[in-house]
Amino acid sequence: MGDTRKLNMRMKDAEDDSCFIVNPLQNMNLMDDFLFDVATVDLETCKIIIELSLGITIKKIRWKEGQKVVHNMPGKRGIRMDFYVEDDKGQVFDVEMQKRNQGNIPKRTRFYQALIDAPMLKSGERGFDNLKPAYIIVICGFDQYGYGLYRYTFENRCKEIQDLTMGDECRKIILNTKGKNDDEVEKSLVDFLHYIDHSSEENVPEDCDERLKHLHKKIYEIKSNEQMGVSYMKMEERDRLIQEEGERKGEIKGEIKGKISTIVSIVRRMIEKGYDVNKAADDFELDKRYVKMAADAISEYGDKPDQEIVEMIYSQIE
């Protein structure tokens, strides 16, 4: 409790010394990574999210191979999924949360499909019958395609015959919490997506789907957990320290490059005037190591701009 109090003191409003923010999770929504990650550790929560997203009912689900990480070939990029499960019919579901539009969802889902499919077949296996039906669901806090739909469902279709699907049993579903076509989709989806955006009691209507009420109960329990709040604050503190360390390294990098840039400029002028660069190092009290590196680089790459030479020298000392 002492840790919680100290952490909350840092976050509380300076003008209200009598009030502590008991839990920083209170203001979070399911759209936020931390809360979504914590909530989806629970299989039942995952099941509710899939059912409300797709408008279906699932008997039961299990973790797909107990992992969220799928590795690629050595040296190639892998993926880390928000959650990845399989139902009793053998269908697999990858669910991702995307709060900000980074413009990469179409090709991201293409890449995810490839890496999800690859481990399903063993080396030397004939045929492709063991590729399971797959759903890739991305819940977005923005409208990816701009048509105002809550749900965009994609399948591979024949361009010449629109009703003809390829039959590869892979669907990509892009959900939009900012949808406007309330009358065209099930109310349970609309309520669910509004709750994703604002995960509070006010966004759980009396007449909403019972699964949403159950989901809210689970979210309420997480938000009310003081230890979970402490964990979040510790994570935030760790991320802040990492960021500060990165900024500090960036400042040091900038200082070193500035120093090298000055030396390169001086050494170039000395060489052009035929002066002894070693003497210049003594006269200007310059770092002799950088002076030598600058002289060597200018001698070999004299036609290159100073900034390129600075980068070349810096790359040698990293």
Secondary structure, DSSP 4 states (H G I P E B T S, - for coil): -HHHHHHHHHHS-TT-TT---S-GGGG--TTSHHHHHHHTTSHHHHHHHHHHHHT---S-EEESTT-SEE--STTS--EE-SEEEEETTS-EEEEEEE-S--S-HHHHHHHHHHHHHGGGS-TT--SSTTPPPEEEEEEESS-SSSS--SEEEE--B-SSSTT-B----EEEEEEETT---GGGS-HHHHHHHHHHHS-SGGGS-TTS-HHHHHHHHHHHHHHT-HHHHHHHHHHHHHHHHHHHHHHHHHHHHHHHHHHHHHHHHHHHHHHHTT--HHHHHHHTT--HHHHHHHHHHHHHHTTS-HHHHHHHHHHHH-
